[in-house]
Amino acid sequence: MTDLILALVAGGMVGLTLGALGGGGSVLAVPALIYLLGFTPAAATTASLLIVTATSVTALYAHARAGNVRWKAGGLFAAAGLLPAAAAGALAGRLPQPVLTGAFAAIAAIAAVRMLRPASATPGERRPVGVGRAAGTGAGLGTLTGFLGVGGGFLAVPALVTTLAFEMQAAVGTSLLIISTNSLASLATRGATASGMDWAVVAPFAGAAILGAWDGKRLAAKISGNRLQRIFAVILLAVAVFMLIDALT
């Protein structure tokens, strides 16, 4: 019963984050699965991908209905990340657990610092989508998705805002398309780690996350994107420091 309650609470937080910010949910899902629910790092990254895929598709639908998804740019990012996500997903299951934990903590810390920094681009200024830039960034995000079990939205949103000058709402909606596609590609190569999944925990976690994503979408309409981003970045930085200490001790 305790695990069920923890899964529901953690899932709600993950969904809320994804719905409001278009990313970051998996960065909370992985440590929650490891430290609250007793998953190994390899199993946690796979479970995170399952949860984030289901939640991202739900949130994507909501943002698409609101006109917040730029399909051309999102398609370029997503297509470039498909093969790297699949290759990295196959490699991740063979790495030692402390390596996965430490790498995850380092990426989370970098993402938190980036989110705390003010954007250099002017939101709302439309630029043509550079194919080379979109492809390079998309490939990097796909690699992170496959390797660490994260959707990459916490990096995709800042990239869309700073390199392509998307307004925050469009960056959030478009990042969900990228997350969904990369996560599905990575899951296709993780059959071994998904076979022993504890569905009694993962299913309610995912269900709560899906419901939370709808609340996150409504929350994003009421609170400024910059304020939400700063709050999340502080939480993320604290989680990253805790995980890094755990990996090194």
N, C-alpha and C positions, 0 to 999 in steps of 0.2 A: 504493500500500500504506500509506503514511504517513497519508493522508486516511482510509482505512478504519479504521485503528487509533484515530486521534483521534475519529472518529465513534462507534466502539464505546465508548470510555472516557467521552466526553462524554454519550452517550446513557444509559449506566449511571448516571451521576451525576444526570441529569435525572429518570430513573425512580425512583431511590432517594428523591429529594427529594419528588416527587409522592406516592409511596406512603406515606412517613412523615409528611409535613406537610400533605398535601391541597392543596398549592400551591407556587409558587416554581420549578417546573421550567422554565417558559418564560422566567423571568428569567435562568436559567443557559443555556438553549438559544440564545437570541438572541445574546448575546456570544460563545458558543462557535462558532456558525455564522459570525459575522462575522470574528472574530480568529483562530480556529484553522483554519477551513475556507474562508475567502475569499469568503463570500457577501456581496452587497450588503445594506444594511439592509432594503430592501423585500423582497428574496427571503428574507432570514433570518426576517422576521416571518411570512411565509407558510409557510415550511418549519416554523417553530416551531409554528404552529397545527396543521399536519398531525401533527406528532410528539406534541404535547400532547393532541390529540383522541384519538388511538389509545391513548396511555398512560393518559389519564384514564378512558376507558371501561373499560379493563382494571382499573385500581385501584378504580373505582366498583363493579364486580362483586364484587371481594374484600371491600370494606367493606360492601356491601349484604348479603352472606352473613353477615357478622358482626353485622348489625343496627345499623350505625353511620350509616345514612342516614335523615334526617327528610324524607320526600318532600314534605310539604305546604309547609314553609318553603323547601325547595330549589326546588320548582316555582314559588313566587311570585317568588323571586329570578331564576330563569332566564327566566320568561315576560316579566318587565319588561325584561330585557336583550336580548331577541331583536332588536327593531328598531334600538336604538342600536348593537348590535354590527354589524349588516349595513350601516348607514349609515356608520359610522366605518371599516369595512373598505373600502368603496368610495372613501372620501376618502384613506386612507393611501397608496395607490399613487401619488398625484399630488403628494405633498409632497417637498421636497428631503431628501436623505439625512442631512445634518447635523442637520436639524430632528427627524427621527425618532430619530436616535441620542441627541441631547440630551434630548428628551422622555422617552425610555425610561430614560435614566440618572437623571433627576430623579424619576420615579415609583419606580424601584428604590430610590433613597436614602430616599424617604419611607416606603416599605414596610419597609425595614430598621430605621429609627428606631422605627416603630410596633411592630415585632416585639420590639425590645429593651425597650420600656416594659412594665411589669407591667399585666395586665388589670385594669380597674376593676370588672368584674362578678364575681360569685361563680359559678364553674363548677358545673354540676349543678343550679342553681336554675331550674326550668322556668317560662317565661313564655309567655303567649299571643303568637302571631306577629302583630305589628302590620302590617296590609296596606300602609298608607302608607309606613312605614319600610322594609319589605322591598322594596316596589316602587321607592322612590327609590334605595336602595343597589344593587339589582339593575340598574337602568338605568345607574348610574355604572360598575359593573363591566362591563356589556356594551359601553359606549363604550370603555373601556380595552382590552378584548379585541380589538375591531375595529380600533382605531387603532394599537396597539402590538404586536399579535400575542401578547399574554399572556393566559393563561387567567383571571387575576384571583383565583386562589385565595389568593395571598399577602395580598390585601386581604379576601377573603371570609371566611377563617378568623378573623382578628381581629374582623371585623364580627359574625359569628355568635356568637363568644364574648362580646363586650362589649355588644352591643345586645340579643341574644336569650338570653344566659346559657347557651349550649350548653356542655356539657363538651367537652374537646378532641377526643376520639374522634368524637363526633357532628358537631362542626364540620368536622373533616377529611373525613369521609365525605360530608356534605352538600355541601361545597364542590366535590367532584368532580363531582357532578351539575350544578352551576352552570357549572363549567369546560367540561364536555363540550358542554352546550347552547349556550353562548355561542360556543365555538370553531367549532362546526358552522355557526352562523348567519353568522359572519364569513367563513368559508371560501367560502360560497356566493357572495360578492361579489368574491372575489379570483382569478377565473379567469385574468386577464391575467398576474399574477405567478406563477401556478402552472404555466403552460404550459411554461416553460423550466427547470423544476426539475431539479436534478442528483440523480436517483433513486439513483445508485450510492452517494451519500453519505447521502441522506435515509432510504432504506430500512433500512440497517444501524443508523443512529442511532435510528430509531423502534423497531426490533427490540430493541436493547439497552435502550432506555428502558422498553419493556413488561416485559422480564424484571426490570429493576431495580425496577419498581413493586411486584412481589411481594415482593422482599427488603425494600423500604421498609416495606411493611405489617407484616412480621415484626419489623423493627427498632423500629417504633413501639410494639409490644407489650412491648419489653424496656427501652426507655429513655424517661424522662419527656418529655412533649411540650414542657415549658418548656425543658429542656436542649437538645433538638433545635432548637427555635425560635431560641434564642440563638446556637447555632453557625452556623445558616444565615444569621441576620441579619448577623453579622460578615462572612461571606463575601460576602453580597449588597452590603453597604456598600462593601467594597473594589472589587468589580466596578463599582458605580455611579460611584465616584470616577474610576476608570480611563476609563470610557466618556465621562464628562463632560469630562475633560481632552482626550480625543481629539476630541470634537465641537467644542471651542472652539479647537483649534490647527490 
